Protein backbone atom coordinates (compact mmCIF):
# COMPACT_ATOMS: atom_id res chain seq x y z
CA UNK A 1 0.00 0.00 0.00
CA UNK A 2 1.05 3.56 -0.67
CA UNK A 3 0.16 6.48 1.63
CA UNK A 4 -1.36 9.27 -0.48
CA UNK A 5 -2.40 11.71 2.26
CA UNK A 6 -1.72 12.02 5.96
CA UNK A 7 -2.64 14.30 8.83
CA UNK A 8 -0.35 16.97 10.24
CA UNK A 9 0.39 14.48 13.03
CA UNK A 10 1.60 11.93 10.47
CA UNK A 11 -1.39 9.57 10.66
CA UNK A 12 -2.41 7.97 7.36
CA UNK A 13 -5.67 9.40 6.00
CA UNK A 14 -5.71 8.06 2.45
CA UNK A 15 -3.78 5.11 1.10
CA UNK A 16 -4.16 2.84 -1.91
CA UNK A 17 -2.91 -0.23 -3.71
CA UNK A 18 -0.05 0.31 -6.17
CA UNK A 19 -2.47 0.45 -9.11
CA UNK A 20 -4.75 2.86 -7.15
CA UNK A 21 -7.85 0.80 -7.90
CA UNK A 22 -8.32 -0.09 -4.23
CA UNK A 23 -8.36 2.94 -1.94
CA UNK A 24 -8.74 3.26 1.83
CA UNK A 25 -9.91 6.39 3.68
CA UNK A 26 -9.56 6.44 7.46
CA UNK A 27 -11.90 9.40 7.95
CA UNK A 28 -15.59 9.73 7.15
CA UNK A 29 -16.06 12.26 4.32
CA UNK A 30 -19.50 10.73 3.73
CA UNK A 31 -20.79 11.81 7.18
CA UNK A 32 -23.53 14.40 7.52
CA UNK A 33 -22.85 17.44 9.71
CA UNK A 34 -24.42 15.86 12.80
CA UNK A 35 -23.32 12.23 12.48
CA UNK A 36 -20.07 12.51 14.42
CA UNK A 37 -21.75 14.74 17.02
CA UNK A 38 -24.34 12.01 17.57
CA UNK A 39 -21.60 9.44 18.09
CA UNK A 40 -19.64 11.78 20.38
CA UNK A 41 -22.62 12.61 22.63
CA UNK A 42 -23.72 8.96 22.67
CA UNK A 43 -20.28 8.01 24.01
CA UNK A 44 -20.34 10.89 26.53
CA UNK A 45 -23.71 9.69 27.84
CA UNK A 46 -22.32 6.14 28.09
CA UNK A 47 -19.52 7.45 30.33
CA UNK A 48 -16.74 6.65 27.85
CA UNK A 49 -15.08 10.12 28.04
CA UNK A 50 -14.30 10.42 24.31
CA UNK A 51 -11.87 13.05 23.07
CA UNK A 52 -13.50 16.03 21.37
CA UNK A 53 -13.07 15.52 17.60
CA UNK A 54 -10.41 17.93 16.35
CA UNK A 55 -11.65 20.66 13.96
CA UNK A 56 -15.20 19.29 14.00
CA UNK A 57 -17.04 21.58 16.39
CA UNK A 58 -16.30 25.29 15.84
CA UNK A 59 -13.45 26.24 18.20
CA UNK A 60 -13.38 22.54 19.24
CA UNK A 61 -16.28 23.28 21.61
CA UNK A 62 -19.03 20.61 21.67
CA UNK A 63 -21.57 23.30 22.62
CA UNK A 64 -21.21 24.70 19.08
CA UNK A 65 -23.09 23.21 16.13
CA UNK A 66 -20.76 21.52 13.62
CA UNK A 67 -20.75 22.51 9.95
CA UNK A 68 -20.24 20.01 7.13
CA UNK A 69 -17.29 21.90 5.65
CA UNK A 70 -15.80 18.65 4.31
CA UNK A 71 -18.73 17.63 2.08
CA UNK A 72 -17.36 19.04 -1.20
CA UNK A 73 -13.94 17.52 -0.51
CA UNK A 74 -15.49 14.10 0.08
CA UNK A 75 -17.42 14.33 -3.19
CA UNK A 76 -14.27 15.33 -5.09
CA UNK A 77 -12.25 12.53 -3.51
CA UNK A 78 -14.75 9.90 -4.62
CA UNK A 79 -15.38 11.39 -8.08
CA UNK A 80 -11.67 11.80 -8.85
CA UNK A 81 -10.82 8.29 -7.70
CA UNK A 82 -13.69 6.82 -9.72
CA UNK A 83 -12.71 8.77 -12.84
CA UNK A 84 -8.92 8.48 -12.81
CA UNK A 85 -8.30 5.10 -11.23
CA UNK A 86 -11.35 3.09 -12.23
CA UNK A 87 -13.07 4.55 -15.30
CA UNK A 88 -9.93 5.60 -17.22
CA UNK A 89 -8.22 2.21 -16.97
CA UNK A 90 -11.26 -0.04 -17.31
CA UNK A 91 -11.55 -1.38 -20.87
CA UNK A 92 -14.82 -0.99 -22.72
CA UNK A 93 -14.99 -4.76 -23.14
CA UNK A 94 -14.67 -6.15 -19.60
CA UNK A 95 -13.38 -9.46 -20.99
CA UNK A 96 -10.12 -7.56 -21.65
CA UNK A 97 -9.78 -6.47 -18.03
CA UNK A 98 -6.81 -7.67 -15.98
CA UNK A 99 -8.45 -9.68 -13.15
CA UNK A 100 -5.38 -9.51 -10.86
CA UNK A 101 -5.22 -5.68 -10.66
CA UNK A 102 -1.49 -5.70 -11.48
C-alpha positions in Angstrom: 0.0 0.0 0.0 1.1 3.6 -0.7 0.2 6.5 1.6 -1.4 9.3 -0.5 -2.4 11.7 2.3 -1.7 12.0 6.0 -2.6 14.3 8.8 -0.4 17.0 10.2 0.4 14.5 13.0 1.6 11.9 10.5 -1.4 9.6 10.7 -2.4 8.0 7.4 -5.7 9.4 6.0 -5.7 8.1 2.4 -3.8 5.1 1.1 -4.2 2.8 -1.9 -2.9 -0.2 -3.7 0.0 0.3 -6.2 -2.5 0.4 -9.1 -4.7 2.9 -7.2 -7.9 0.8 -7.9 -8.3 -0.1 -4.2 -8.4 2.9 -1.9 -8.7 3.3 1.8 -9.9 6.4 3.7 -9.6 6.4 7.5 -11.9 9.4 7.9 -15.6 9.7 7.1 -16.1 12.3 4.3 -19.5 10.7 3.7 -20.8 11.8 7.2 -23.5 14.4 7.5 -22.8 17.4 9.7 -24.4 15.9 12.8 -23.3 12.2 12.5 -20.1 12.5 14.4 -21.7 14.7 17.0 -24.3 12.0 17.6 -21.6 9.4 18.1 -19.6 11.8 20.4 -22.6 12.6 22.6 -23.7 9.0 22.7 -20.3 8.0 24.0 -20.3 10.9 26.5 -23.7 9.7 27.8 -22.3 6.1 28.1 -19.5 7.5 30.3 -16.7 6.7 27.8 -15.1 10.1 28.0 -14.3 10.4 24.3 -11.9 13.1 23.1 -13.5 16.0 21.4 -13.1 15.5 17.6 -10.4 17.9 16.3 -11.7 20.7 14.0 -15.2 19.3 14.0 -17.0 21.6 16.4 -16.3 25.3 15.8 -13.5 26.2 18.2 -13.4 22.5 19.2 -16.3 23.3 21.6 -19.0 20.6 21.7 -21.6 23.3 22.6 -21.2 24.7 19.1 -23.1 23.2 16.1 -20.8 21.5 13.6 -20.8 22.5 9.9 -20.2 20.0 7.1 -17.3 21.9 5.7 -15.8 18.6 4.3 -18.7 17.6 2.1 -17.4 19.0 -1.2 -13.9 17.5 -0.5 -15.5 14.1 0.1 -17.4 14.3 -3.2 -14.3 15.3 -5.1 -12.2 12.5 -3.5 -14.8 9.9 -4.6 -15.4 11.4 -8.1 -11.7 11.8 -8.9 -10.8 8.3 -7.7 -13.7 6.8 -9.7 -12.7 8.8 -12.8 -8.9 8.5 -12.8 -8.3 5.1 -11.2 -11.3 3.1 -12.2 -13.1 4.5 -15.3 -9.9 5.6 -17.2 -8.2 2.2 -17.0 -11.3 0.0 -17.3 -11.5 -1.4 -20.9 -14.8 -1.0 -22.7 -15.0 -4.8 -23.1 -14.7 -6.2 -19.6 -13.4 -9.5 -21.0 -10.1 -7.6 -21.6 -9.8 -6.5 -18.0 -6.8 -7.7 -16.0 -8.4 -9.7 -13.1 -5.4 -9.5 -10.9 -5.2 -5.7 -10.7 -1.5 -5.7 -11.5 
